[in-house]
Amino acid sequence: MSFLRYARWLVAVALLAGVAALAVFTWEWWRPVAQAQQALPGAPRHGPSHHLPPTKGSEIYQYAYPAVRLPAEQVFDPAPPASTSGPVHEYELVVTEDLQHEVAPGIKVTAWAFNGQVPGPVLRAREGERIRVKLVNNGSLPHTIHFHGVHPADMDGVFELVPPGQSYTYEFVARPYGVFPYHCHSMPASQHIHNGLYGMMIVDPREGRVPMRELAMVMSAFDLDRDGEADFYAWNGKAFQYADHPIQLAVGEKVRMYVLNIFEEIMAPHIHGNMFGLIRSGTALKPGELTDVVSLGIAERAILEFQYDHPGPYMFQCHFSEHMELGLMGWFQVQERAPSTRRQPPRPSAPLDTHAGHPPREAGK
């Protein structure tokens, strides 16, 4: 055998050996990945999966009215307190850390709450009027309230940690007008917020807004097993509650819906069979856009104004399909004539507004 032919033979053997080694390496690397994917519920038989559909909750809420599963008295009333005018609006928010919150029918999570409810009560004042909020800490950890908006540094709820068993009073001029979140800002803030210490504040223009039926809707999520992935998403703290008990509207009834996203994922509120006038952050008197869906990042909020011209059931939802399938959906039941009773059952607890003269109610009543 000539030297040239011998060299070619060695090169061919080396190439074949390299290909074989690469094939073995690739298979040993891919095999545990493939096995893990095959073990996932609903995983495809071959190849990787970018997204697996959710396996909890959604199968019982198809596109028809379900049988009532959540008792009516446990439905979070979406109506905010009425807009009133006066020099001072005074509220008291009490923190507890041991609330058994039913996030979905039969599924409870230990939540932290303002006044025994998740989300906390809707606070409301008019621009230029004073708002006074007393925080009472009945928990075992320090807590605060951070208000979005314009106020002095010592009213910002970051450095003013309230120890267990103590209280702190926030007082500032409500401005500018719009829709704002409030939430605990103690570290780690993610724990305090995700556990339920959040709510909505509405600051009305001095002259008020055109009267309409009003709804206050907070979008949030719940991670039951603390694995970093949300298990349920909710309007006003409970998954599917407005599917169990649709919100009653009437043909031609003008609706103003205040929407707030308090979770660390983008939410996309959407109404079916209709369009809404969009006021971003609520900081204008008239809508600047006509649409049927809007994307809201963490702590973003908006006012949606609309009316229905035809009777029937209409879904409202988050347009991220997983969010909808895991609870962030409900129904508007639009009737030919105005419902005789427009308000849902009262919330478990309402804040005390001394100017408006509303009496306090015990948590859970």
Residue frames relative to the residue before (quaternion, step in Angstrom):
aa qw qx qy qz dx dy dz
M 1.0000 0.0000 0.0000 0.0000 0.00 0.00 0.00
S 0.4189 -0.7097 0.5043 0.2579 3.56 -0.76 1.01
F 0.6476 -0.5318 0.3840 0.3877 3.54 -1.26 0.50
L 0.6439 0.5371 -0.3319 0.4321 3.63 0.97 -0.83
R 0.6754 0.4798 -0.3019 0.4716 3.57 0.93 -0.95
Y 0.6263 0.5406 -0.3302 0.4544 3.60 1.04 -0.73
A 0.6467 0.5165 -0.3118 0.4667 3.62 0.98 -0.83
R 0.6513 0.5099 -0.3226 0.4602 3.59 0.97 -0.87
W 0.6376 0.5326 -0.3240 0.4524 3.56 1.04 -0.80
L 0.6515 0.5130 -0.3118 0.4638 3.58 0.98 -0.81
V 0.6433 0.5203 -0.3219 0.4603 3.61 1.00 -0.84
A 0.6557 0.5154 -0.3132 0.4544 3.60 0.96 -0.90
V 0.6488 0.5079 -0.3186 0.4686 3.58 0.97 -0.85
A 0.6499 0.5238 -0.3158 0.4511 3.58 0.97 -0.87
L 0.6542 0.5133 -0.3141 0.4582 3.58 0.97 -0.85
L 0.6582 0.5036 -0.3095 0.4662 3.58 0.93 -0.87
A 0.6464 0.5135 -0.3188 0.4657 3.58 1.00 -0.79
G 0.6473 0.5246 -0.3172 0.4530 3.59 1.02 -0.79
V 0.6478 0.5120 -0.3153 0.4678 3.57 0.97 -0.86
A 0.6574 0.5108 -0.3118 0.4579 3.56 0.95 -0.88
A 0.6551 0.5107 -0.3134 0.4602 3.59 0.96 -0.85
L 0.6447 0.5205 -0.3161 0.4621 3.58 1.01 -0.82
A 0.6410 0.5246 -0.3212 0.4590 3.58 1.01 -0.81
V 0.6604 0.4987 -0.3098 0.4682 3.58 0.95 -0.89
F 0.6467 0.5235 -0.3184 0.4542 3.62 0.95 -0.87
T 0.6625 0.5131 -0.3060 0.4518 3.58 0.92 -0.95
W 0.6746 0.4925 -0.3078 0.4557 3.59 0.89 -0.88
E 0.6606 0.5041 -0.3186 0.4561 3.61 0.93 -0.85
W 0.6489 0.5029 -0.3177 0.4744 3.59 1.11 -0.64
W 0.7334 0.4509 -0.2432 0.4469 3.59 0.89 -0.95
R 0.5691 0.6518 -0.3869 0.3187 3.61 1.07 -0.74
P 0.7006 0.4371 -0.3186 0.4653 3.72 0.72 -0.82
V 0.6050 0.5431 -0.3612 0.4566 3.59 1.11 -0.62
A 0.6722 0.4944 -0.2956 0.4652 3.57 0.89 -0.95
Q 0.6523 0.5156 -0.3210 0.4535 3.58 0.97 -0.84
A 0.6437 0.5186 -0.3212 0.4621 3.60 0.99 -0.81
Q 0.6599 0.5027 -0.3150 0.4611 3.57 0.99 -0.82
Q 0.6546 0.5107 -0.3233 0.4541 3.58 0.97 -0.80
A 0.6444 0.5340 -0.3280 0.4383 3.60 1.15 -0.54
L 0.5700 0.6032 -0.3908 0.3982 3.61 1.18 -0.37
P 0.5205 -0.6282 0.4639 0.3453 3.61 -1.01 0.76
G 0.8374 0.1818 -0.1384 0.4966 3.57 -0.88 0.90
A 0.4060 0.7287 -0.4743 0.2813 3.58 1.24 0.16
P 0.5351 -0.6152 0.4577 0.3547 3.60 -1.08 0.59
R 0.5994 -0.5991 0.3962 0.3534 3.56 -1.16 0.53
H 0.8075 0.1422 -0.0574 0.5696 3.60 1.02 -0.65
G 0.8389 0.2586 -0.1703 0.4476 3.52 -1.19 0.67
P 0.6396 -0.5453 0.3859 0.3802 3.59 -1.27 0.30
S 0.2799 -0.7411 0.5869 0.1673 3.57 -1.30 0.42
H 0.3725 -0.7337 0.5233 0.2215 3.58 -0.79 0.99
H 0.8085 -0.0179 0.0562 0.5855 3.58 0.94 -0.84
L 0.1861 -0.7612 0.6119 0.1068 3.54 -0.93 0.95
P 0.4796 -0.6734 0.4642 0.3179 3.60 -0.85 0.84
P 0.5776 -0.6003 0.4092 0.3723 3.60 -1.05 0.61
T 0.3065 -0.7745 0.5322 0.1516 3.54 -1.13 0.67
K 0.6957 0.4558 -0.2757 0.4820 3.60 1.24 -0.14
G 0.8592 0.2925 -0.1519 0.3914 3.51 -1.25 0.51
S 0.7676 0.4579 -0.2616 0.3643 3.55 0.53 -1.14
E 0.5953 0.6199 -0.3847 0.3367 3.59 1.05 -0.62
I 0.6854 0.4782 -0.3030 0.4580 3.62 1.14 -0.43
Y 0.7038 0.3973 -0.2574 0.5297 3.60 1.24 -0.10
Q 0.0424 0.8056 -0.5854 0.0804 3.55 0.25 1.26
Y 0.6848 -0.5029 0.3290 0.4122 3.57 -1.25 -0.01
A 0.5778 0.4671 -0.4383 0.5058 3.53 0.58 1.27
Y 0.6088 -0.5456 0.4007 0.4136 3.56 -1.18 0.36
P 0.3150 -0.7413 0.5534 0.2124 3.61 -0.79 0.90
A 0.5894 -0.4933 0.4631 0.4414 3.55 -1.29 0.12
V 0.5754 -0.6046 0.4139 0.3633 3.58 -1.04 0.75
R 0.0919 -0.8194 0.5656 0.0162 3.57 -0.74 1.06
L 0.7280 0.3511 -0.2234 0.5449 3.60 1.07 -0.64
P 0.4632 -0.6811 0.4770 0.3068 3.63 -0.72 0.96
A 0.5967 -0.6191 0.3786 0.3425 3.56 -0.98 0.89
E 0.6647 0.5225 -0.3178 0.4291 3.59 1.00 -0.77
Q 0.6704 0.4839 -0.3082 0.4706 3.61 1.22 -0.23
V 0.4829 0.6558 -0.4456 0.3716 3.59 1.25 0.02
F 0.4208 -0.6950 0.5255 0.2524 3.56 -0.91 0.95
D 0.4055 -0.7227 0.5087 0.2336 3.57 -0.64 1.13
P 0.2873 -0.7983 0.5003 0.1727 3.65 -0.52 1.08
A 0.5449 0.6223 -0.4121 0.3820 3.62 1.21 -0.12
P 0.3390 -0.7319 0.5455 0.2279 3.64 -0.73 0.95
P 0.6207 -0.5032 0.4042 0.4452 3.62 -1.20 0.21
A 0.6044 -0.5809 0.4046 0.3655 3.55 -1.14 0.60
S 0.4991 -0.6255 0.5096 0.3163 3.54 -1.21 0.57
T 0.0279 0.7929 -0.6059 0.0576 3.56 -0.74 1.11
S 0.3128 -0.7501 0.5553 0.1763 3.56 -1.21 0.49
G 0.2961 0.7328 -0.5730 0.2166 3.56 -0.98 0.88
P 0.6656 -0.5424 0.3235 0.3976 3.60 -1.16 0.39
V 0.8091 0.0794 -0.0131 0.5822 3.63 1.01 -0.78
H 0.1259 -0.7430 0.6527 0.0778 3.54 -1.10 0.85
E 0.0970 -0.8386 0.5359 -0.0126 3.54 -0.48 1.23
Y 0.0236 -0.7956 0.6039 -0.0417 3.55 -0.93 1.04
E 0.1731 -0.7408 0.6343 0.1372 3.53 -1.32 0.37
L 0.0720 -0.7873 0.6123 0.0066 3.56 -0.81 1.06
V 0.1444 -0.8001 0.5814 0.0296 3.56 -0.69 1.18
V 0.2725 -0.7729 0.5568 0.1358 3.58 -0.76 1.09
T 0.0268 0.7464 -0.6650 0.0068 3.54 -1.07 0.90
E 0.3006 -0.7865 0.5220 0.1362 3.58 -1.14 0.66
D 0.7059 0.4656 -0.2535 0.4697 3.60 1.21 0.04
L 0.3082 0.7651 -0.5121 0.2395 3.60 1.08 0.63
Q 0.2710 -0.7237 0.6099 0.1755 3.58 -0.92 0.93
H 0.0670 -0.8395 0.5385 -0.0285 3.53 -0.07 1.36
E 0.2860 -0.7600 0.5617 0.1585 3.58 -0.73 1.08
V 0.1867 -0.8355 0.5115 0.0740 3.55 -0.06 1.32
A 0.7612 0.0099 -0.0101 0.6484 3.57 1.24 -0.51
P 0.6954 -0.4891 0.2948 0.4362 3.62 -1.12 0.51
G 0.8500 0.0947 -0.1133 0.5057 3.56 -0.62 1.22
I 0.6780 0.4482 -0.2842 0.5085 3.60 1.28 -0.02
K 0.0444 -0.8253 0.5621 -0.0313 3.57 -0.49 1.23
V 0.1047 -0.7622 0.6366 0.0529 3.51 -1.23 0.62
T 0.4558 -0.6521 0.5223 0.3070 3.58 -1.08 0.67
A 0.0487 -0.8272 0.5584 -0.0395 3.55 -0.47 1.25
W 0.3428 -0.6556 0.6181 0.2658 3.51 -1.40 0.24
A 0.0638 -0.8526 0.5159 -0.0539 3.56 -0.80 0.95
F 0.3393 -0.6459 0.6364 0.2503 3.49 -1.39 0.40
N 0.8534 -0.0361 -0.0243 0.5194 3.59 -0.76 1.12
G 0.6737 -0.5613 0.2961 0.3787 3.55 0.99 0.84
Q 0.7130 0.4006 -0.2690 0.5088 3.60 1.11 0.47
V 0.1699 -0.7528 0.6299 0.0870 3.54 -1.27 0.62
P 0.4667 -0.3030 -0.7996 0.2260 1.59 -1.15 2.25
G 0.6659 -0.4912 0.3706 0.4220 3.57 -1.31 0.12
P 0.7083 -0.4556 0.3191 0.4347 3.57 -1.28 0.19
V 0.4794 -0.6264 0.5250 0.3197 3.56 -1.21 0.55
L 0.2109 -0.7597 0.6063 0.1043 3.57 -0.82 1.06
R 0.0115 -0.8297 0.5570 -0.0361 3.59 -0.98 0.75
A 0.1216 0.7523 -0.6397 0.0999 3.55 -1.10 0.83
R 0.4457 -0.6530 0.5244 0.3161 3.56 -1.31 0.03
E 0.6368 -0.5460 0.3841 0.3859 3.54 -1.15 0.64
G 0.7892 0.2857 -0.2406 0.4875 3.55 -0.92 1.00
E 0.6328 0.4938 -0.3382 0.4912 3.59 1.24 -0.20
R 0.5020 -0.6636 0.4636 0.3045 3.57 -1.16 0.55
I 0.1457 -0.7539 0.6341 0.0909 3.51 -1.16 0.73
R 0.0875 -0.7991 0.5948 -0.0044 3.56 -0.83 1.06
V 0.0041 -0.8135 0.5783 -0.0611 3.58 -0.58 1.18
K 0.1730 -0.7755 0.6019 0.0801 3.57 -0.68 1.14
L 0.1874 -0.7695 0.6048 0.0832 3.56 -0.75 1.13
V 0.0845 -0.7739 0.6275 0.0174 3.57 -0.77 1.10
N 0.2014 -0.8090 0.5457 0.0845 3.58 -0.58 1.16
N 0.0248 -0.7999 0.5986 -0.0343 3.56 -0.36 1.29
G 0.5041 0.6490 -0.4231 0.3816 3.58 1.24 0.35
S 0.5711 -0.5950 0.4501 0.3424 3.55 -1.34 -0.21
L 0.7011 0.3934 -0.2417 0.5434 3.59 1.34 -0.08
P 0.5803 -0.5514 0.4382 0.4089 3.62 -1.19 0.31
H 0.0443 -0.7901 0.6113 0.0070 3.57 -1.11 0.73
T 0.1201 -0.7601 0.6331 0.0839 3.54 -1.34 0.36
I 0.2390 -0.6937 0.6245 0.2677 3.52 -1.38 -0.24
H 0.1263 -0.7647 0.6295 0.0551 3.54 -0.83 1.06
F 0.1616 -0.7814 0.5992 0.0660 3.56 -0.74 1.12
H 0.3421 -0.6858 0.5932 0.2464 3.57 -1.00 0.77
G 0.5371 0.5887 -0.4614 0.3899 3.57 -1.09 0.71
V 0.6109 -0.5485 0.4344 0.3706 3.56 -1.31 -0.33
H 0.2688 0.7418 -0.5712 0.2264 3.58 -0.75 1.10
P 0.6444 -0.5178 0.3782 0.4167 3.64 -1.23 0.22
A 0.6747 -0.5276 0.3466 0.3826 3.56 -1.27 0.49
D 0.7069 0.4596 -0.2818 0.4580 3.61 0.95 -0.81
M 0.6439 0.4647 -0.3308 0.5098 3.59 1.28 0.18
D 0.5036 0.7112 -0.3793 0.3109 3.59 1.31 0.07
G 0.4090 -0.7686 0.4325 0.2344 3.58 1.23 -0.14
V 0.5201 0.6053 -0.4461 0.4050 3.60 1.04 0.71
F 0.7788 0.3014 -0.1584 0.5267 3.58 0.76 -1.06
E 0.6432 0.5482 -0.3239 0.4253 3.60 1.17 -0.49
L 0.0069 -0.8262 0.5622 -0.0353 3.58 0.56 1.17
V 0.2266 -0.7745 0.5811 0.1058 3.56 -0.85 1.02
P 0.3296 -0.7722 0.5038 0.2031 3.63 -0.39 1.17
P 0.6614 -0.4858 0.3765 0.4299 3.60 -1.24 0.32
G 0.8088 0.2617 -0.2118 0.4822 3.55 -1.00 0.87
Q 0.6905 0.4440 -0.2839 0.4955 3.60 1.23 -0.02
S 0.2962 -0.7482 0.5707 0.1639 3.55 -1.35 0.11
Y 0.0942 -0.7586 0.6417 0.0618 3.54 -1.35 0.32
T 0.2303 -0.7817 0.5671 0.1192 3.57 -1.00 0.83
Y 0.2060 -0.7536 0.6179 0.0885 3.52 -0.85 1.11
E 0.0789 0.7903 -0.6038 0.0671 3.57 -0.93 0.87
F 0.2088 0.7639 -0.5816 0.1863 3.57 -0.78 1.04
V 0.5516 -0.5743 0.4843 0.3624 3.52 -1.34 0.27
A 0.4015 -0.7260 0.5056 0.2369 3.58 -0.75 1.03
R 0.3618 0.7003 -0.5546 0.2669 3.56 -0.63 1.17
P 0.6026 -0.2225 -0.7660 -0.0250 1.52 -2.15 1.31
Y 0.6354 -0.4891 0.3704 0.4688 3.59 -1.17 -0.07
G 0.3621 0.7044 -0.5454 0.2743 3.55 -1.13 0.72
V 0.5233 -0.5845 0.5053 0.3595 3.54 -1.34 -0.37
F 0.0302 -0.8258 0.5610 -0.0490 3.58 -0.79 1.03
P 0.3637 -0.6748 0.5771 0.2818 3.58 -1.18 0.48
Y 0.0704 -0.7170 0.6783 0.1447 3.50 -1.38 0.24
H 0.0810 0.8011 -0.5855 0.0945 3.58 -1.07 0.72
C 0.5907 -0.5378 0.4511 0.3978 3.54 -1.28 0.30
H 0.1678 -0.8021 0.5672 0.0817 3.58 -1.04 0.77
S 0.3521 0.7183 -0.5200 0.2995 3.60 1.17 0.47
M 0.4649 -0.6842 0.4904 0.2743 3.56 -1.12 0.67
P 0.5529 -0.2617 -0.7904 0.0334 1.53 -1.87 1.63
A 0.4890 -0.7064 0.4309 0.2761 3.55 -0.67 1.14
S 0.5975 0.5751 -0.3708 0.4180 3.59 1.05 -0.69
Q 0.6537 0.5088 -0.3147 0.4635 3.59 0.98 -0.81
H 0.6945 0.4862 -0.2868 0.4460 3.58 0.83 -0.97
I 0.6791 0.4699 -0.2981 0.4787 3.59 0.97 -0.79
H 0.7004 0.4793 -0.2925 0.4406 3.60 0.74 -1.01
N 0.6414 0.5255 -0.3318 0.4498 3.60 1.14 -0.52
G 0.7191 -0.4954 0.2428 0.4225 3.62 1.21 -0.04
L 0.5633 0.6206 -0.3958 0.3754 3.62 1.21 -0.06
Y 0.4958 0.6115 -0.4656 0.4043 3.55 0.28 1.32
G 0.0656 0.7893 -0.6091 0.0419 3.53 -1.30 0.37
M 0.5036 -0.6434 0.5013 0.2849 3.53 -1.38 -0.03
M 0.1142 -0.7537 0.6429 0.0755 3.55 -1.18 0.73
I 0.1522 -0.7782 0.6055 0.0681 3.57 -0.90 0.98
V 0.0847 -0.7562 0.6474 0.0423 3.55 -0.89 0.99
D 0.2516 -0.7957 0.5388 0.1148 3.57 -0.51 1.22
P 0.5658 -0.5528 0.4686 0.3933 3.59 -1.20 0.44
R 0.6516 -0.5259 0.3653 0.4066 3.59 -1.14 0.55
E 0.7400 0.4054 -0.2156 0.4915 3.56 0.94 -0.93
G 0.5060 -0.6538 0.4198 0.3744 3.59 1.29 -0.05
R 0.4270 -0.6632 0.5433 0.2876 3.54 -1.34 0.00
V 0.6600 -0.4674 0.3909 0.4394 3.56 -1.29 0.28
P 0.4888 -0.6854 0.4412 0.3109 3.64 -0.70 0.98
M 0.1129 0.7604 -0.6308 0.1056 3.57 -1.02 0.93
R 0.5793 -0.4828 0.4943 0.4324 3.55 -1.34 0.08
E 0.1400 -0.8280 0.5415 0.0396 3.61 -0.74 1.02
L 0.0754 -0.7621 0.6429 0.0166 3.52 -1.17 0.84
A 0.1610 -0.7607 0.6218 0.0939 3.59 -1.01 0.85
M 0.0028 0.8383 -0.5375 0.0917 3.58 -0.43 1.26
V 0.1093 -0.7907 0.6021 0.0193 3.58 -0.57 1.23
M 0.2308 -0.7677 0.5880 0.1080 3.56 -0.87 1.04
S 0.1412 0.7912 -0.5800 0.1330 3.58 -0.76 1.05
A 0.2630 -0.7511 0.5836 0.1613 3.57 -1.32 -0.05
F 0.2369 -0.7705 0.5826 0.1039 3.54 -1.30 0.46
D 0.1904 -0.7605 0.6164 0.0730 3.54 -0.89 1.07
L 0.2356 -0.8397 0.4736 0.1232 3.57 0.04 1.30
D 0.7832 0.3229 -0.1711 0.5030 3.60 0.92 -0.85
R 0.4366 -0.7439 0.4253 0.2739 3.59 1.29 0.29
D 0.4110 0.7099 -0.4796 0.3117 3.58 0.97 0.83
G 0.6189 -0.5770 0.3335 0.4157 3.58 1.25 0.22
E 0.6868 0.4058 -0.2762 0.5360 3.59 1.30 0.01
A 0.4537 -0.6944 0.4847 0.2776 3.58 -0.84 0.97
D 0.2928 -0.7596 0.5605 0.1523 3.56 -1.05 0.85
F 0.7842 0.0645 -0.0344 0.6162 3.58 1.17 -0.61
Y 0.1849 -0.7347 0.6420 0.1176 3.53 -1.24 0.66
A 0.0878 -0.8476 0.5227 -0.0258 3.57 -0.97 0.75
W 0.3281 -0.6186 0.6671 0.2542 3.45 -1.41 0.47
N 0.8635 -0.0361 0.0079 0.5030 3.60 -0.88 0.98
G 0.7896 -0.4517 0.1781 0.3753 3.53 0.79 1.13
K 0.7803 0.2552 -0.1608 0.5479 3.63 1.19 -0.19
A 0.4263 -0.7142 0.4999 0.2417 3.53 -0.75 1.10
F 0.8754 0.1276 -0.1112 0.4527 3.55 -1.13 0.85
Q 0.4046 0.7523 -0.4752 0.2111 3.64 1.15 -0.01
Y 0.7142 0.4085 -0.2647 0.5030 3.60 1.08 -0.63
A 0.5180 0.5271 -0.4491 0.5021 3.54 1.32 0.38
D 0.6320 0.5083 -0.3150 0.4929 3.57 1.05 -0.78
H 0.7966 0.1002 -0.0045 0.5962 3.57 0.97 -0.94
P 0.2357 -0.8100 0.5198 0.1346 3.62 0.08 1.25
I 0.4710 -0.6458 0.5236 0.2950 3.55 -1.18 0.65
Q 0.3360 -0.7717 0.5138 0.1659 3.55 -0.70 1.13
L 0.0106 0.7699 -0.6368 0.0401 3.56 -0.88 1.05
A 0.3141 -0.7289 0.5697 0.2133 3.56 -1.31 0.12
V 0.6047 -0.5429 0.4351 0.3877 3.56 -1.18 0.57
G 0.8250 0.2043 -0.1777 0.4960 3.56 -0.86 0.99
E 0.5132 0.6423 -0.4270 0.3764 3.60 1.24 -0.07
K 0.3431 -0.7411 0.5429 0.1958 3.58 -0.74 1.04
V 0.1157 -0.8098 0.5752 -0.0019 3.55 -0.83 1.10
R 0.1042 -0.7502 0.6500 0.0612 3.54 -1.09 0.83
M 0.0592 -0.8174 0.5730 -0.0101 3.59 -0.48 1.20
Y 0.2212 -0.7534 0.6103 0.1051 3.56 -0.71 1.18
V 0.0453 -0.8196 0.5703 -0.0298 3.60 -0.63 1.15
L 0.0232 -0.7884 0.6139 -0.0323 3.57 -0.97 0.97
N 0.1940 -0.7435 0.6279 0.1233 3.58 -1.01 0.87
I 0.0738 -0.8211 0.5659 0.0102 3.58 -0.59 1.15
F 0.6054 0.5581 -0.3635 0.4358 3.62 1.25 0.07
E 0.5270 -0.6758 0.4325 0.2801 3.56 -1.17 0.63
E 0.5770 0.4641 -0.4430 0.5054 3.53 0.84 1.11
I 0.5520 -0.5812 0.4638 0.3774 3.56 -1.17 0.47
M 0.1314 -0.7591 0.6339 0.0679 3.55 -1.03 0.89
A 0.1582 -0.7981 0.5780 0.0626 3.58 -1.13 0.62
P 0.1550 -0.8131 0.5538 0.0902 3.63 0.16 1.21
H 0.0014 0.7946 -0.6010 0.0861 3.55 -0.93 1.03
I 0.1438 -0.7657 0.6184 0.1027 3.58 -1.03 0.79
H 0.4095 -0.7278 0.5047 0.2190 3.56 -1.05 0.81
G 0.8500 0.2222 -0.1514 0.4530 3.52 -1.28 0.57
N 0.7540 0.3181 -0.1601 0.5519 3.57 1.20 0.34
M 0.2821 -0.6949 0.6258 0.2145 3.53 -1.42 0.05
F 0.1815 -0.7822 0.5822 0.1280 3.56 -1.20 0.44
G 0.4535 -0.6238 0.5607 0.3013 3.50 -1.31 0.49
L 0.2329 -0.8141 0.5259 0.0804 3.58 -0.69 1.15
I 0.0312 -0.7518 0.6586 0.0059 3.55 -0.95 1.01
R 0.2693 -0.7954 0.5227 0.1470 3.57 -0.20 1.26
S 0.8450 0.0746 -0.1269 0.5141 3.56 -0.95 1.06
G 0.4694 -0.6967 0.4316 0.3288 3.61 1.24 -0.02
T 0.5136 0.6911 -0.3779 0.3401 3.58 1.29 0.24
A 0.6619 0.3895 -0.3398 0.5429 3.59 1.07 0.75
L 0.5188 -0.6520 0.4569 0.3114 3.56 -1.22 0.42
K 0.7864 0.2110 -0.1070 0.5706 3.57 1.15 -0.59
P 0.5845 -0.5901 0.4174 0.3687 3.60 -1.10 0.61
G 0.2768 -0.7692 0.5564 0.1485 3.54 -1.14 0.70
E 0.7758 0.2039 -0.1030 0.5882 3.56 1.29 -0.04
L 0.2165 -0.7425 0.6185 0.1389 3.56 -1.17 0.66
T 0.2092 0.7759 -0.5604 0.2004 3.60 -0.57 1.15
D 0.3474 -0.7251 0.5314 0.2668 3.58 -1.23 -0.15
V 0.7647 0.1853 -0.1547 0.5975 3.59 1.29 0.16
V 0.0074 -0.7835 0.6212 -0.0085 3.57 -1.12 0.71
S 0.3520 -0.7274 0.5514 0.2075 3.58 -1.04 0.80
L 0.0627 -0.7931 0.6059 -0.0054 3.57 -0.88 1.03
G 0.2959 -0.7437 0.5749 0.1700 3.56 -0.80 1.03
I 0.7554 -0.3597 0.2723 0.4752 3.55 -1.32 -0.04
A 0.8486 0.1064 -0.1512 0.4957 3.58 -0.93 1.11
E 0.5073 0.6144 -0.4558 0.3968 3.63 1.19 0.15
R 0.0720 -0.7990 0.5970 -0.0095 3.53 -1.15 0.67
A 0.0730 -0.7919 0.6063 0.0064 3.53 -1.29 0.39
I 0.3185 -0.6757 0.6151 0.2522 3.52 -1.40 0.17
L 0.1317 -0.7691 0.6231 0.0541 3.56 -0.93 0.99
E 0.0695 -0.8039 0.5907 0.0076 3.61 -0.70 1.08
F 0.1717 0.7913 -0.5590 0.1787 3.59 -0.74 1.05
Q 0.0695 -0.7462 0.6506 0.1226 3.51 -1.41 0.00
Y 0.3677 -0.7210 0.5429 0.2239 3.57 -1.15 0.60
D 0.2887 -0.7765 0.5438 0.1338 3.55 -0.99 0.93
H 0.7506 0.3021 -0.1753 0.5609 3.59 1.26 -0.22
P 0.4601 -0.6847 0.4846 0.2911 3.62 -0.98 0.75
G 0.4922 0.6654 -0.4866 0.2795 3.53 -1.32 0.28
P 0.5932 -0.5622 0.4297 0.3839 3.57 -1.32 -0.03
Y 0.0313 -0.7872 0.6157 -0.0137 3.57 -0.96 0.92
M 0.3821 -0.7205 0.5316 0.2288 3.55 -0.88 0.94
F 0.0327 -0.7143 0.6920 0.0994 3.51 -1.32 0.50
Q 0.0200 0.8297 -0.5400 0.1402 3.55 -0.86 1.01
C 0.4459 -0.5397 0.5879 0.4052 3.46 -1.43 -0.23
H 0.4205 -0.7505 0.4512 0.2376 3.59 -0.79 0.98
F 0.4907 0.5577 -0.4756 0.4711 3.60 1.22 0.16
S 0.4435 -0.7575 0.4003 0.2633 3.55 -0.35 1.26
E 0.6353 0.5267 -0.3484 0.4445 3.61 0.96 -0.74
H 0.6295 0.5298 -0.3364 0.4581 3.58 1.00 -0.81
M 0.6564 0.5093 -0.3056 0.4651 3.56 0.94 -0.91
E 0.6987 0.4945 -0.2793 0.4351 3.58 0.83 -1.02
L 0.7326 0.3832 -0.2209 0.5174 3.58 1.18 -0.51
G 0.8365 -0.3152 0.0941 0.4382 3.58 1.03 0.73
L 0.6544 0.5341 -0.3286 0.4225 3.60 1.12 -0.48
M 0.5450 0.5569 -0.4296 0.4564 3.53 0.59 1.26
G 0.0556 0.7746 -0.6293 0.0287 3.52 -1.33 0.32
W 0.4268 -0.6904 0.5243 0.2575 3.56 -1.33 -0.12
F 0.2345 -0.6648 0.6811 0.1977 3.50 -1.28 0.59
Q 0.1484 -0.7512 0.6344 0.1059 3.59 -0.84 0.94
V 0.1289 -0.8182 0.5595 0.0298 3.57 -0.24 1.30
Q 0.1559 -0.8089 0.5654 0.0420 3.56 -0.65 1.16
E 0.6410 -0.5368 0.3912 0.3846 3.54 -1.26 0.43
R 0.7867 0.1651 -0.0785 0.5897 3.56 1.03 -0.81
A 0.6507 -0.5333 0.3660 0.3978 3.55 -1.20 0.53
P 0.5077 -0.6418 0.4702 0.3306 3.61 -0.95 0.81
S 0.5462 -0.6255 0.4434 0.3373 3.57 -1.10 0.67
T 0.7657 0.1651 -0.1034 0.6130 3.59 1.15 -0.64
R 0.2366 -0.8289 0.4955 0.1063 3.55 -0.45 1.19
R 0.7038 0.4724 -0.2794 0.4511 3.57 1.05 -0.66
Q 0.4741 -0.6213 0.5438 0.3058 3.52 -1.23 0.62
P 0.6777 -0.4225 0.3567 0.4848 3.65 -1.23 0.04
P 0.6068 -0.5997 0.3694 0.3685 3.62 -1.03 0.72
R 0.5780 -0.5669 0.4597 0.3650 3.53 -1.24 0.56
P 0.6463 -0.5299 0.3660 0.4093 3.61 -1.17 0.43
S 0.8004 -0.0015 0.0172 0.5992 3.59 1.10 -0.61
A 0.1379 -0.7823 0.6028 0.0751 3.56 -1.06 0.73
P 0.5097 -0.6504 0.4546 0.3325 3.60 -1.01 0.69
L 0.4503 -0.6596 0.5264 0.2915 3.55 -1.22 0.45
D 0.0486 -0.7574 0.6512 -0.0004 3.55 -0.74 1.13
T 0.2823 -0.8150 0.4781 0.1657 3.57 -0.09 1.28
H 0.6085 0.5476 -0.3716 0.4379 3.57 1.10 -0.53
A 0.7087 0.4541 -0.2636 0.4713 3.55 0.92 -0.94
G 0.4289 -0.7398 0.4364 0.2799 3.58 1.24 -0.29
H 0.4096 0.6976 -0.4964 0.3150 3.62 1.15 0.40
P 0.3974 -0.7188 0.5059 0.2634 3.65 -0.78 0.92
P 0.5143 -0.6188 0.4735 0.3582 3.61 -1.11 0.54
R 0.2004 -0.7539 0.6110 0.1350 3.53 -1.25 0.51
E 0.5220 -0.6460 0.4550 0.3214 3.55 -1.05 0.74
A 0.5649 -0.5920 0.4436 0.3656 3.56 -1.10 0.68
G 0.7957 0.2880 -0.2374 0.4770 3.50 -1.01 0.90
K 0.5935 0.5533 -0.3771 0.4466 3.62 1.27 -0.09
